[in-house]
């Protein structure tokens, strides 16, 4: 949980600083937030006093572009995919590089903090404030991953589902998501070397691993005990921890999965370079 004076934008900057050299010269920034309120840095008090809506449009992606001197980057905000939005930003980044032949790299950022006095629990999972960032580039660098496939399912009819309804829908939709993502990538579950999950109830992936005949030793959520569910950042945290363990080999195929309110489910398949 953040200190009261720490904003989601502060978390975003902290996530970007370590990779600022790789982000230099980015052609676009995709700034993802789970909570729409984290997509505005303007003062609610100033808006109410002045009634000037510009205070509702102080976008953090614009601040980030200026603060990190990414002058050539266009700004894109992504804020209605809930906890799946970091994977959503990867998909958008890949699509942008595919449609803009002259572009070289896209900076993807996810940053959220809950408002003061919020309950730090959703659908029976402990929540943490946090942020993550990565660069999607046309040319891979050492230790990078190739983006193989992305997929998303949305059921807007479950947008305001209760916690029990959210949990009840999880397995059928996640099974469908994984099966369709593997089909897009022309892979089978047996081809996966790792599954990098979100930091929610680990029993869920014990069930899913059994359904897909995936060895549970391949399922990675190692940051769960220390970090909890860091909103949209879980996959990046767990992937970084897996890489640091030295267990990822060139050619390994990794499945990243997330579920979020909306209701949204997203998956990405990566291949280690």
Beta strands, then each sheet from edge to edge (+ up, - down):
strand 1: 28-32
strand 2: 74-78
strand 3: 105-112
strand 4: 121-122
strand 5: 125-126
strand 6: 130-137
strand 7: 145-154
strand 8: 194-196
strand 9: 219-220
strand 10: 253-260
strand 11: 264-272
sheet 1: 2+ 1+ 3+ 6-
sheet 2: 4+ 5-
sheet 3: 7+ 11- 10+ 8+ 9+
end
